[in-house]
């Protein structure tokens, strides 16, 4: 969640009828006709500002009648409609098509086809406006009035932001339109069985510079070319199990369009999700990058580099920046400075240890050692934050408490205002120490110890491992609830366990902080009917006072959350019940994803499957959303038991694939200098391309 809105997203007008297109730093929301209407959340957004707030096509003064919407890629769509036939005539003869592509701006090709036997005259009008509202003002329903100024020029229509110097948009079109402030219009005669078309370009202006038009598929910077390049550079993932191949293909495409590029060094990193979170987020981008290592490790390196550039260096209570702290989110919109006191907000407790975790994991996956070495100072600064500002009272646990009333009250991944509560419903008072954050810190220290050992710093490695072991013991003592067979969600400001049963301890399994002697009981508790909805883990037990299956963090199901729990269960596959529950949770989640057209949403409602045979959508869920899109990759990697150690020239694989997964194949999987192919089914696997000096451990 963003600091700009400390509650769940608001409902977009039109609900399920909203069509979302996204590519890099731009996205577009419209109705199913392709129109964007003033007074709604519709619009074309670029760099966190709405550069088009109205975009309405009319034929002879009337909106066409919708026939269909075809979404070829996440960044382009074709809207098909017809001109309504005259009264008393059964069949329409005028077909209207709009082919839209999003990139550095927008291109729309409008085609009118005459299917009749007589020539027909048509008046085509495109009504346009721009309010240049900040993205979060739109999201929260605060945008109104607008600040756009419209002027017709010889070349097209120019819309300028009156309140932000140097921001605007220029509209140009073929077909010699009549240009008036607020509209482009064409009066044409379409021959019998003929067609007419115009190409309209929407070119953003930022800091007085026009964005490059990159819509030619042959252009190396076009969205189509970039997605082809992404697919060519990533691991090819296929599966014979019903529906699984479709899910994996959608995952690859969606992660491709959620990438953002840094022109200063040519690296790519991942945004949190569309439509509202097309920006760098610490926690979301780090977890997504971890899950996506099996697809592309460059994404993880680019994300680490971006976060290191923005790592805290001073103390600022407004932005919650602190030395060594990894940021929560970065924004570029016109309202960013007003809300944050800057464009970067740091109020998160978990991004900092996750940064160190991912750095160590990148080494295991063979990311360039020299590039990782450059990030070691950032990792050490992150660990220093964990030991200082991250531990508010010096008790050895990382806690959070916001510095002002502007920031997020809760600063873990469940960051809505009511997310952290006791079983009886009363809210936990800060400072709050979340159970999963302690797990991340544990794994971060072990990961940094590996890096130190590899560099020959045995003393540092021993110290870090000792700290991790001490944390593991103290965590178990402080968080374990024997009457529940589960870890508390958190400790509150008085160090009392927040006694609600939740999905959070699944993350603790993933990080390995759970002792084996606790694991069987915890696994049994996670698999109980009050947490397992049948489509994945609910964020909160249905026995809790605040449980609400339609609550953002208080009873819904988040695909990434369930996938992390499954990865944790498979880490403890030697414990009775772990494998069975992992299969059950993964199967339910994948079946839910197929119900959503093979694209996992950010979250969905947590109603039990016995009550609703299909998962109930959460109406304002982001889609595509990065860590949801990457969740199937983590499931696949976990069931493969895929554990590379490139510096040690070792690949370990322990497949435990469910029968319905069929045969899984990974082609061109890059592991440092090696490129391998893995094919697995059930508990059998075959690896090709492993260098002769490598060791294969097949368990």
N, C-alpha and C positions, 0 to 999 in steps of 0.2 A: 504494500500500500504506500501511497505517496504522502509526504508531509503536507501537501497542499489540501488534502482531504482526509481527515482522521476518521472517516466512516466509510461504509461500503459505497461503491459507485452508484450514481443515480440512474434511473431507468431512461434509456434513450428512447425518444419518441418514435413509435413504430414498432418497438420490441423486436420480435423475431424477423420483422420485415425489413430491418436495416441491413443494407449491404455494405460491408467493410472491405476496403482495398488498402493494402499496405506495402511499402517498399522503402527500406532504410528509414530516413528521417521524415518521410511524408506518409500521410494516410488520408483516406476519404470515407465519409459516411454519407449515404444517400438512401432514398427509398428504392423500391424494386423497379421503379420506372427509370431510375437514374437521376431523379431530381433531388436537389438539396433545397430545403425550405427554410426561410427566415423564421426565427422564433423557436427553432428546435436545436438539437445537438448536431444536426447535419453540417457538412462543410468539408472543404479541402484544408488540411492542416499541414503546415511546413515549419519545422524548427519550433514546435510548441506554440504556434499562433495560427489562428484560422484565417487563411488568406482568401477563401471564398465562403460566404455565408448564404448565398442564394445562387442557384444554377438550375433554371427551369426551362424546359423545352416545351414549346407550344407549336402546334400545326394548325393553321387557320384559326388561331386564337384559343384552341382547346388542347388540354393535355391528351396525348395519345392513350390508347387502352393497352395496358400491359399484357404481354403474352408469356414471356419467359425471361429469366436471367441465367446466363451461362458464365460460370467462373472458371476460366481456363487455368489461371495461376493466381496466387494471392494478390498480385499487383495489377491484374487486368480482368475486365468483365465485358460481356456483350449483353446489352439490354435490347430486347426485341418487343416491339409494340406495333399497333396498327392505328391508322386514323379511323375513328368510328364511321361506319357507313351512314349515308343520309337516311333520314326517317323513311321507313317503308321499304328500304332495300336490305336484303338479307345479308349479303356478303360484302365485306370490305375489300377494297382493291389497292389500298395504299399501305405499304409496310414501312415501318420506321425502325432503323437499327442505330444503336449508339455503341461504339467500341471505345472503351475507356482504358487508358493505361496510366498508372501512377509511377512517378520516378522523381526527378528533380523538378517537380511541378506536375502537370497533367496534360495529356493529349486526349482529345475526343474526336472520333471520326463519326459524323452524323450522315447516314445514308437514307434517302427516301426512294423506295422502289414502287413503280407503278405496274401493278399486275393486271391492269385492265386493258381493254382494247382501244381506248381513246386517250389522247393526251389529257393531262390534268394540270391545272395551275394550283400551286400551293404557296402559302406564306409561312415560312419557318422563322420562329423567333426564339432567341436564347436570352432569357432575363438573368442578369448577373448583379451581384453586389458583394461587398466585403466589409466586415466590421473589424478585422484584425484583432479580435478578442484573444486574450490569453487562453490557452487550452483548458486550464482548470476553472476559469470563469465560465466557460462553456459547459464543462462537465458538471459543475455544481449548479447550473441554471442561473448564474449571475450575469451572464452577458446580455447586454441590452443597449439599444440606441446605436451603438457602433461608432467607429471613428474613421470610416472610409470616405474618401473623396474621389468622385468619379469624373473622368474627363475623356472625351472622344478626341482622338488624334488621327492624323493621316494613316498611321500604320496600324491602329487598332484602338483598344480601349485600355486606358491606364487607371488603375485604382491605387490610391495612395493613403497610407496611414497618417492621419493628421497629428497623432500623439507620439509617434516614434519615428524620428527622422531617418530617412533612408530605407524604409520598409514599404513595399508595395507589390503590385502584380500587374503584368501586362498581358492582355488577351489579343491574339492575332488569329485571323481565319482566312482560309481560301474561299473563293467564290464571290469576291467583291460584295461583302455584306454592307448593309446600311448600318452605320455606327451611330448610336445615340447614347448619351449617358444612361447606363443601366441596361443596355440591350445591344445585341447584334441581330440583324434580321436579313432574310433573303426572300425575294419574290422570284419564283422560278416556275418554269413549265417542264414537267417531267413527261417525256414521250411515252406512248403506249409501250408496255413491256420493257421500258427503259428505267434508268436510275439517275439520281443526282446525289452528290456528296460534297461535304465540306470538312476540312480538317481544322480544328480549333486547338490552339496551344495556349496554355496558362503558364506563364513564366514568372516565378517568384523573383522579387528584388529584395535583397538583404544587404544592408550597409552600402547602398547605392550600386550594388553589383547584381547583375542578372544571373540567375542560375543557368548553367549550361543545359540546353535542350538535348536530352539523351534518349530519344524514343525510337530511333532507327535500330532495328534488331541487329544490324551489322555493326553498330557502334559498340566498342568495347566497354563503354560505361552504361549501356542501355540495361534496363532491368532484365530483359530476356537474356542478354549475353552474360550478365553477371550471375544469373541463376544457373546457366549452362556451365559456366566456369566453376562455380561452387560444386555442382554435381560431379564434374569431371575430377575434382581434386579430393573428394571425400571417399570414404569407404562405401562400397556398394553393398547394401543390406537387402537380402531377400529371405522370404520365409514361405513355406508351402502350406502352413496352417491357414485355415479359413479366415480371411479378413486381415490377417497379420501383415501381409505384404503391403496392402493398401495403407495401413496405419504407418508402417515404416517409410513408405514413399512420401506420405503427407508430412511426416515428421521432418524428413530431409528438406523438403521444399520450404516448409514454414520456418525452420531455423535459418535457411538461406536468406529469406526476405527480412528476418528480424536482425540481420547483421547491420552494424553501423561501421563506417570506414573512417579512419583517422588519416587525413591526407598528409599529415606531417611525417609519418613514418610508414605509411602503407599498410598498417595492420588493421584487422577487423576485430570487432568485439560484439557482444550480443546485447540487444535491448531487452527490456523485461516483457513487453507484449503490446498488442494492439487492442483497442485503439488508443487508450489513454497513457500507456507507459512505454512509448517509443523513445526511451532514454536509457542511459547507463544507470543501473541499480546495483549496489554492492552485493547484497545477498542473492538476488535473483540471477544476476549475471554470473556470479561465482558458482552457484549450484547448477545452473544450466550448463556452464562450461565443463564442470565435472562430469555430468551425465553424458555430455556429447563427446567426450574424449574418444570413444569408440568410433565416432564418425569423423572427427577432425580435431586434432590437438592444437592447431594454430589459433583456433577461436579462444582457447583457454589462455594461451600466451598473450594474445592481444588484449584480453580482458584484464589479465594481471598487470600488464603494462599501463593500461589506462587508469586503473585504480591506484597504482603506485604513483603516477603523476599527480593524482589528486589527494594523496594521503595527507592527513592532517599534520600541520607543522606548528600550530599555535593554538591557544585556548580562546574560544569565542563562544560565549553562552547563547548567542542568537542562532548561529548555525550548528552549535554543538560540536564544532571542530575541536579536537584535542590532538596533541602530538602523537603520531603513530596510528591514529584511528582511521579505519577505512570508511569511506563515505557511504551514505545510504542512497542518495540520488542526485543527479545533475539535471538542470533544466536550462533552457534557452529562451523561454517565452517572455513576452513583454511584462508580465507580472512577477517574474522570479525575484528581482531585487527587492520589490516591496514586501514579499511574503517571507523571504528567507534572510534578508540582509546580505544576500549573495546568491550565486547560482548553484551552489553545492550545499547539501544538507548532510550532516554526519550522524544523525540520531538513530543508530542501530547498534545492538549489542553483539550481533553474530557475524557480521561481515568481516570483522578483523581476524578472528580465528579461522574463518573459512578461507581467507586469503592465504594464510600459511599452509592450511591443509591442501589447497589446490596446487600451490607451488611445489610441495613435496610429491604430490601425485603426478604432476607433469614430468618430474624427473623419472619416475618409474615408467612413464609411457614414452620416454625417449625424446622429449622436447629438448631443443638445443641447449647444451650445458652452459655455454658462454652467456646466452640470453638469460638463463635462470640465475646465473651468478650475479648478474647486474641487479637482480631483484632481491638478493639476500639482505641488503641493508633495510629494504622495506619490510621484509619478514621480521627482522630483529626489532625494528621500530614497532611493529604490530605486537610482538610478544612483550615489549616494554610497556605498551599501553595496557595489555591484559593484566600485567602485574601492578600497574599504578592506577591510572584513571579508570580503567575497567573494573577494578576491584575497589569499590567505593569505601568499604569499611575494613579492608585488609584481612578478611576472613578466608581468603583463598578462592572465593567464587566470583565470577564476573556478574555484576548487577547493572541495572540501568535505572535512572531517574532523570526525567527531562529537566533541562535547566530553566526553561521559561514555559509559559502557557501556550506558546506557539507551536512547540514541537510535538512529536508523537508521544502520547502518554505511555503506550506500550511499544517496545523496540525490539521484539523478536519477530519471527515471520507471522505470527498471529498478532498483528499490531492494531487491530480495531480497539475502540475504547473499552469494550466489555469482554475482551477475549480471555483475560486472566482472572478467574473467579474461583472461590471455594465451592465445595459441593452444595452448600446451602444457598449459593447465589450471590453472597456479598463479594465485592470486588477486592482483589489483593491491593494492598497499599505498597508503594515503592519505598526503598529500592527493591527491585524484584530480580531474583536470580533464576533464570529459566533452566530446566533440566537439560534440554538439548544443547544449550550454549555451553554448559560444562563439558558435555561430550565433545563438542567442536574444539574446545580448548585442550582437552585430553589428546585428541587426534593431532592437533596442531603442534603440540610439544613433541609428540613421537615423530611426526613428520620432520620437524626441524632437527631433531636428533639424528635422523637418517642423513640429512644434508650435512650436518656437522661431521658425522662419522666418515662420510665420503670425502670430506675435505681434510681428514686427518686430525680433526679437533676432537679427540676422544674425551677430553675433560668436559667440554660443553655437551657432548652427547650423553655422557653419564648424568650430568646435572639435569638435563631436560627429561631424561627417562625417569629419574628419581622424582622430579616434580609431577610428572604424569602419574606415576604409581601412587604418590601421596594423594593426588586429586581423586583418583579412582576410589581409594579407600574412604576418603572423607565424603565424597559424593554419595556413596552407598549408605553411609551412616546417616547422612542428613536428609536424603530424599526418599529412601525406601519406606513404603507404607505396608507393614506386614499384614494388616487387616484387609488390604485391598489387593495384595499380591502385585503391586505396581509401584512405579516411581511417581512421586508428586510432580505436578506440572511445573512447580516453582517453589521457591522460598520467598515469603513476603518480607517486608521491612523489619519485622521482629524475629525473623528466622524461623517462623512457623511454616511447616509444609502446606502448600496450597493443595488441599486434599482431593481435588477433583480428578477423576480418571479421564485421560485424554489420549490423543494420538501421539503426543510429543515424545513419550519414551521409545517409540519406534525409531526415532533419530538416534537415541542413545545406543540401541542395538547396532545401528549402522556404523557408529564411530568406535564401537568396541569397548566402551567404558563399563558395560554391564558385566559383572563377574558371572562365570558359568553357573555357579550355585544359585543365582537369582534368575537365570534366563528361562528355565522351564516354567516357573511360576508366571513370569512376565509374559511369555509367549501365550500361555493359556488365557491370561487376562485380556490381551489384545484381541484374541480370537472370539471373545464372548459376543453375544448377540447385541449387547448395548453399544458396542463400538463397530462391529463389522456389519455394514448396511447390506451386504450382498453385492454391492458395486464398488466397494473400497471402504477404507477406514473413515468413520466419522471423526471430525476434529474434537468432539466432546461426547462423553458417554450420555446415553439417553436417560440415565438415572440422575444426571446433574440438574439442579434447579434451573439453570440458564439454558439448558439444551433446547435448541430450536433447529429442526432440520433445514429451515430456510435461513438460518443465521450465517453471516459471512464467515465467522470463525467459531461459531458456537453450535455446530452440529452438521455442517455441510461436509462434503467430500472433496478433497483437493487431490488430483492425480499425482502431483509430485510428492505429496505427503505419503500416500499409500505406496508409491514406488520406492521411496527411501526406506519405509518400514519393511518392504519385501526384501530389499538389499540387505537390511539388517538381519532379517530372519535367516537368509541364506548364509550370512556370515556365521550364524550359529546353527548351521544345518546339522551339526553333530548332536544337537540337543533334541530330545523327542518332541515331536509336534511342530518343529520349526518348518520343515520342508512342506508338510501338509498344509499349514496355514499360508505359507508363501504362495503355493499353487492356487489356493482358494481365493486369496486376495487379488493376485495377478489376473486370474481368469475373470473374476467379477469386474475388475477395472477395465480390462481389454474389451469385454462385452459392452460395457458402458460407453467406451470410446467409439465403438462401431455404431452405436445408436446416435452418436453425434457426428455422423458422416466421416468417421475415421480421424477426426481432428479433436483431440482432448481439449475441453474448455478449461479455463483457469480453475473453476470449481463447479459443482452442481449440488443440488439439494440432497440431504442425507436421509431421505425417507427410506425405510426398510424395503428391501426387494419384495418381501411378502405382501406389502401394501400396494406397491406400484411395480408393475412388471418391467417398465422402462424407467431409466433415470429421469428425474424431473429437473429441467434446466434451471439454473440460477439466472435470472433475467438480465443482469448486467455483467455477466462473466466476460472477461477478456478472451478473445479468440482471433488469431492465434496468440498464445501466451507462452513465453519461452520455456519455463521449467515444466509446464504441462506438456508442451510439445516434445520436450526431451525425455519425459518420463518413460515412454516405451523403450528408449535406448538403455536406460538404467535397468529396466526389467530384463531385457535381452542379455545384457552384459552380466547381470547377476546370476541368471539361470545358466549361463555358459560357464560361470566360475572363472571368468577371464581376468587373470592377474599377471600383467607383464612386469618385468624388472629389467629394463633395457640395459642399465649400467652393468648388471650382473649377467647379461646375455641369457636370461631365463624367461621362459613363458610357461605359466601354469594355467591349466584349463581343467575344470571339474564340472562337466555338463550335468545338469539335472533338469532337462527340458521337459515340460509337461507334454503328454502325448498329442494334445490338440495343437501344439506349436509346429508340429511337423518337422521338416528339415530347415535348419537355419544356416545361411551361408553369408560369410563376410569376405568380400573380395577387395584386394588392394588395401588391406589394413596396414597403416604405417606405424611401425614401432621403431622410431629412430631411423637408423640406416636400413632396416629390414622392411620388406613389404611382403605380407603373408596373406594366405587365404585359409579360412577356417570353415569347415562344414561339420555340423553337429546335428545329431538326432537322439533324443532320449539321453542316455548316459555315454553315448559313443561320440567321438570326435576325430576328425582328420585335419592335420595342419600341413599346408604346403608352402614352400618358399622360405622356410626358416634357415638362416645361414648355418653352415656345418659346425661352427664353433659355439652355437647356442645350445642350451639344454631345454628340452621339453619335459615338463612335469605334467603328466596326465593322470589325474586322480579319479 
